[in-house]
């Protein structure tokens, strides 16, 4: 996906900053996976910051194991930052 040079140039966000992009406090709907933060705002499946039992503004790395898809799903969305 991204190599070290590419991730070094990404803006860094804390978990608290990510939590603000949950689709309710702001228009941004972001989720993190494997250290990268994705903007899922364009997905109709993430309207209002909720996707089935998952909430935006969180690191979903551990939860992906229970999803009906693999991490390829994140390739559909732009990377907006790195989770620190």
C-alpha positions as a printed Julia matrix, in Angstrom:
84×3 Matrix{Float64}:
   0.0     0.0    0.0
   2.17    2.88   1.25
   5.92    2.78   1.66
   7.87    4.51   4.43
   8.7     7.56   2.29
   5.03    8.11   1.5
   3.88    7.71   5.1
   6.57   10.09   6.37
   4.98   12.88   4.33
   1.47   12.3    5.74
   0.04   14.58   8.39
  -0.05   12.85  11.77
  -3.14   12.63  13.96
  -3.65   11.35  17.47
  -6.52    9.03  18.46
  -8.26   12.05  20.02
  -8.01   14.0   16.75
  -9.27   10.98  14.79
 -12.22   10.67  17.17
 -13.4    14.14  16.13
 -13.85   12.9   12.54
 -16.72   10.6   13.44
 -19.39   12.0   11.13
 -21.36   13.69  13.88
 -19.08   16.46  15.17
 -17.79   17.38  11.71
 -18.56   16.49   8.12
 -15.43   14.36   7.92
 -15.86   10.61   8.35
 -12.49    9.0    8.95
 -11.33    5.55  10.06
  -7.88    4.19  10.74
  -6.44    0.84   9.75
  -2.86   -0.39  10.19
  -1.57    3.06  11.09
  -3.16    4.94   8.19
  -6.25    7.15   8.32
  -8.78    6.92   5.51
 -11.51    9.38   4.53
 -14.63    7.23   4.09
 -16.98   10.22   3.77
 -17.88    9.33   0.18
 -19.21    5.89   1.12
 -22.96    5.55   1.48
 -22.21    2.69   3.9
 -20.62    5.14   6.36
 -23.44    7.71   6.47
 -23.74    9.38   9.85
 -20.41    7.82  10.85
 -21.76    4.31  11.41
 -21.17    1.17   9.36
 -23.11   -1.76  10.77
 -21.73   -2.14  14.32
 -18.62   -0.03  13.6
 -18.2     3.66  14.34
 -16.05    6.18  12.48
 -13.37    8.13  14.26
 -11.7     4.95  15.48
  -8.88    2.57  14.65
 -10.61   -0.43  13.07
  -7.5    -2.6   12.7
  -8.55   -5.18  15.29
 -12.16   -5.2   14.14
 -11.3    -6.04  10.53
 -10.77   -9.7   11.46
 -14.55  -10.0   11.96
 -15.49   -8.15   8.75
 -16.82   -9.94   5.65
 -14.02   -8.31   3.6
 -10.26   -7.89   3.84
  -8.15   -4.76   4.08
  -8.41   -4.24   0.3
 -11.62   -2.33   1.03
  -9.53    0.62   2.23
  -7.92    1.02  -1.21
 -11.21    2.6   -2.32
 -10.64    5.61  -0.08
  -8.03    8.36   0.09
  -5.42    8.27   2.81
  -5.57   11.52   4.76
  -3.05   10.9    7.49
  -1.1     8.67   9.78
  -2.27    7.57  13.22
   0.27    8.19  15.98
